Amino acid sequence: MWTCERCGATVASEDPARPTWSLERDPDGRETMLCPRCARDHVRDIEARLPRQWW
């Protein structure tokens, strides 16, 4: 199960919506996930590689 880092939404591994989620790996190997809504809301921040604290 994945949990959205921003809003806490969850998706199960067998859910067909899982490929729509955004997955990011930090340089230290930590994985974080964003649901489609949060990814859309913060797409500019993600593309600009702004620190999470900023958005």
Phi, psi and omega per residue, in radians:
M1 nan 2.372 3.067
W2 -1.813 2.589 3.090
T3 -2.206 2.307 3.124
C4 -1.180 2.273 -3.115
E5 -1.171 -0.499 -3.069
R6 -1.537 -0.871 -2.997
C7 -1.938 -0.221 3.120
G8 1.525 0.083 3.094
A9 -1.093 2.651 -3.129
T10 -2.176 2.749 3.049
V11 -2.531 2.369 3.136
A12 -1.415 2.755 -3.090
S13 -1.119 -0.483 -3.136
E14 -1.587 -0.030 -3.133
D15 -1.214 2.273 -3.139
P16 -1.144 -0.261 3.132
A17 -1.441 -0.144 -3.062
R18 -1.009 -0.676 3.133
P19 -1.107 -0.232 3.133
T20 -1.477 -0.121 3.135
W21 -1.394 2.687 3.125
S22 -1.734 2.256 3.136
L23 -2.037 2.300 3.130
E24 -2.255 2.423 3.069
R25 -1.953 2.186 3.066
D26 -1.287 2.836 3.094
P27 -0.986 -0.477 3.127
D28 -1.485 0.041 3.082
G29 1.646 -0.037 3.129
R30 -1.261 2.300 3.128
E31 -1.756 2.371 3.049
T32 -2.246 2.597 -3.104
M33 -2.132 2.591 3.029
L34 -2.236 2.369 3.072
C35 -1.211 2.869 -3.118
P36 -0.995 -0.684 -3.120
R37 -1.141 -0.832 3.141
C38 -1.153 -0.648 3.101
A39 -1.093 -0.748 3.095
R40 -1.126 -0.739 -3.118
D41 -1.115 -0.486 -3.040
H42 -2.083 0.377 -3.066
V43 -1.026 -0.702 3.128
R44 -1.136 -0.718 3.122
D45 -1.133 -0.698 3.137
I46 -1.157 -0.841 -3.112
E47 -1.131 -0.573 3.123
A48 -1.404 -0.088 -3.110
R49 0.989 0.671 3.081
L50 -1.257 2.579 3.101
P51 -1.062 2.535 -3.121
R52 -1.002 -0.534 -3.141
Q53 -1.096 -0.498 -3.112
W54 -1.252 -0.659 -3.115
W55 -1.840 nan nan
